[in-house]
Amino acid sequence: MSHPKPRRPQPQQPPLIPLLLVGAGVVLVSVIVWLGLRGAATAAVPEVTGAPRLKADRMRVDLGAVKLGTPVEAAFELTNVGDQALRLSEAPYTELVDGC
């Protein structure tokens, strides 16, 4: 009778799923830390204490020569630079200076 040859143990490959989960976890934690640090750097520092204060990123907009009846748009970034909550109880007042 012949004896069967003993099988060589094949080298095992590392399991793929746990490695993928660890990699995804590292990426997720990195993104969360990056977003947290980014948000902390852009937080507004109160310029006024004890009251709210609204501040616009610019005070004037020059649209150049515009024909009458032509719609135009202007955007402002508004920030509460006070240390209290800012509440608007009515529509904000805006002034349009014509011909300047």
C-alpha angles and dihedrals in degrees: 000000000000121000118229114244114252113250118243114235109248117228110261119234118223112261109264101208097060090048091051092048092050091048092049090049092052091049092048093050091047092053092048092050092046092051091046093052092044092053093048092054094054098047113125117245113223112253093182126045125208096017143053118256127187117216127186122211089233135014101208138037121198110200094175121222110348124179116242111267095023110129115232134183133210127183128205131187109224122200132184102229093178126090095237129076114274116223125181109211096180139015111296117254116243128183125209114203108204124209100007 
